[in-house]
Amino acid sequence: MPLERINIHKLAEPVGPYVHVVRHGDTLYTSGFTAFGSEAQQGSIVLQASAIFDQLRLITEQQETSFENLIKVTIFVTDLLEVGELRALLTSIYGDHKPASSLIKIDQLFAPELKIEIEAIFAC
């Protein structure tokens, strides 16, 4: 089964050697997304996560899937102090369709004000 490498035209063009999404059959694998370049970039982890999920929503709309088909997220955070607020946001986004999830604490992302990066896997 061939891989389909996809860039979403409504998202910023990737600045490195990667694409926004790789589709393999009925599965979508996203690159890591941050709030870089958005109004949320300087904001709290919740504002940044919300901006990231807006980007993921664009992907699901173009690829004709939804958060109900979210299989797994990998979440990288630079600080654990706001994780409670982050979990409240995630609960509201996921509803009854909770994915598998990994939360990884890292030292920093590529811009000092970024607090979170999220990768996702969706079924189609």
N, C-alpha and C positions, 0 to 999 in steps of 0.2 A: 504494500500500500504506500503510495508516494506521500511525501510531506508537502504541505502547502504553506509557504512563508508569506505572511500577510502584514502589511502596514495599513493602519486605519487612517483614512484621509482627514478625519476631523481631529486627530491627535497630532501633536508636534512630531515632526520627522525625527527618527532616531539619530542621535549624534555619534553613535559608535557602530561597530560591526554586528548589529543585531536587528531583528524585526520585532514588531509589537506582539505578534501571535504566530505560533506554529500550530497548524491543524494536522492531526494524524487521524484519519478516519473520522469518527464521531467524537473526538476529544480535542479540546483547545488548550494549549499551554501558553500562558502569557509571560512576557518579560516582567521584570520588576518595575513597578510604577511608583513614582513619588509625586509630591505636590510641586516639584520644581517648575518655575515659570508661571505658576498660578497665584492668585491673590492669597491663597492659604499658605504659601511657602513660609511666611514669617509667623504663622499662627500656631495654635496648640496642636497636639497630636490628633485630637478629634477633628479639627478643621482640616488638617492635612489628610487624614484617613477619608474623610467625606469627599475631598477633591479626588482622591485616588479611586474611590468607588464610582464617582461620576465618570472617570475615564474607563473603568471596567464596564460600566453600563453601556457606553458607546460601543465597546467591543461586542457585548452580548446582543445589542440591537442589530449590529451589522451582520453578525454571524448567526442570527436567528436562534438564540438560546436565551437563558435568563438566570437570575440568581437562584432560582429553584433547582437549577442543574449544576450548581457550584459543588464540585467534588472536594477540593482542598485549597486552602490558602496557606502560604508561608509568609509570615509577618516578621519583619526585621525592625526593631526599635532601638533607639539610642538611649532611652531612659525608661525605667520601669515605673516612675512616679505617677504617670497618667494612664496606666494600664486599666485601672478601674473604669475611668471615663471611656476609654477605647472599647472595652468590653460591652458597655451599655450601648454604644453606637452600633457595634457589630450585631448585638442581639436584635436591635431594631431593623437592621438591614436584612439579616438572615430570616427572621421570623421563625417559622416551623421547619425551615430547610437548612439546618445547621450542617456545615461542611466539616470534614477533617481539618485540623489546623495545627500549625507549628508556630510558636512564638520564640524568636531568637533575639537576645540582647547583643547588640554590637557596639563598638566604640564610636563609630561615626559613619555618616554617608558622605557622598561626594561634595556636598555643600553643607557648611556648618549649621545652618538653621533647619535643615531637614531632620525630622525626628522619626520618620517611618517610611518603609518601602514594603510593597505587597506584591507577591506573585500569586497567580491563581490558575487553577485547572478546572475546566468546565466540560461537561458532557453536552453534546448537541442533539 
